[in-house]
Each structure stands twice: as C-alpha cells, then as structure tokens.
Amino acid sequence: MIAPALLLTAARVFAAPLVARPLAVLDGWLAKHAASATAWAVGIVGFLLARAALGPLFG
C-alpha cells in the first residue's frame, strides 16, 4: 500500500525540474488574465441568474 505513494513522491521529486519552467509560464499567463476571466465568469453567472429569475415572468 505504500508503494504507490512512494512511486508518486519519487516521480514528483524527479519531474519537478522538468515542469518548473512551463508551470512558471502558465502561472504568469493566469496572473495576467485573472481579472478578465473573473469578470467574464461573474457576468455569465449574473446573466444566467437574471434569465432564470425573469423567465417565469415572461413566459
């Protein structure tokens, strides 16, 4: 039962240097676009809530 945990831990330790740069690039992109993505998500949720609330009134 401990073998899978040890295997995954070893894979994480050895793969960390290989994925550090791509993850840093992804982190930068996400940090740059986070405000826009949040605004879109709030807008879409707001529209869906308004549509659900007004739907029964009109039909």
Contact map, one row per residue, 1 for C-alpha under 8 A:
11111000000000000000000000000000000000000000000000000000000
11111100000000000000000000000000000000000000000000000000000
11111110000000000000000000000000000000000000000000000000000
11111111000000000000000000000000000000000000000000000000000
11111111100000000000000000000000000000000000000000000000000
01111111110000000000000000000000000000000000000000000000000
00111111111000000000000000000000000000000000000000000000000
00011111111100000000000000000000000000000000000000000000000
00001111111110000000000000000000000000000000000000000000000
00000111111111000000000000000000000000000000000000000000000
00000011111111100000000000000000000000000000000000000000000
00000001111111110000000000000000000000000000000000000000000
00000000111111110000000000000000000000000000000000000000000
00000000011111111100000000000000000000000000000000000000000
00000000001111111110000000000000000000000000000000000000000
00000000000111111111000000000000000000000000000000000000000
00000000000001111111100000000000000000000000000000000000000
00000000000001111111100000000000000000000000000000000000000
00000000000000111111111000000000000000000000000000000000000
00000000000000011111111100000000000000000000000000000000000
00000000000000001111111110000000000000000000000000000000000
00000000000000000011111111000000000000000000000000000000000
00000000000000000011111111100000000000000000000000000000000
00000000000000000001111111110000000000000000000000000000000
00000000000000000000111111111000000000000000000000000000000
00000000000000000000011111111100000000000000000000000000000
00000000000000000000001111111110000000000000000000000000000
00000000000000000000000111111111000000000000000000000000000
00000000000000000000000011111111100000000000000000000000000
00000000000000000000000001111111110000000000000000000000000
00000000000000000000000000111111110000000000000000000000000
00000000000000000000000000011111111000000000000000000000000
00000000000000000000000000001111111110000000000000000000000
00000000000000000000000000000111111111000000000000000000000
00000000000000000000000000000001111111100000000000000000000
00000000000000000000000000000000111111110000000000000000000
00000000000000000000000000000000111111111000000000000000000
00000000000000000000000000000000011111111100000000000000000
00000000000000000000000000000000001111111110000000000000000
00000000000000000000000000000000000111111111000000000000000
00000000000000000000000000000000000011111111100000000000000
00000000000000000000000000000000000001111111110000000000000
00000000000000000000000000000000000000111111111000000000000
00000000000000000000000000000000000000011111111100000000000
00000000000000000000000000000000000000001111111110000000000
00000000000000000000000000000000000000000111111111000000000
00000000000000000000000000000000000000000011111111100000000
00000000000000000000000000000000000000000001111111110000000
00000000000000000000000000000000000000000000111111111000000
00000000000000000000000000000000000000000000011111111100000
00000000000000000000000000000000000000000000001111111110000
00000000000000000000000000000000000000000000000111111111000
00000000000000000000000000000000000000000000000011111111100
00000000000000000000000000000000000000000000000001111111110
00000000000000000000000000000000000000000000000000111111111
00000000000000000000000000000000000000000000000000011111111
00000000000000000000000000000000000000000000000000001111111
00000000000000000000000000000000000000000000000000000111111
00000000000000000000000000000000000000000000000000000011111
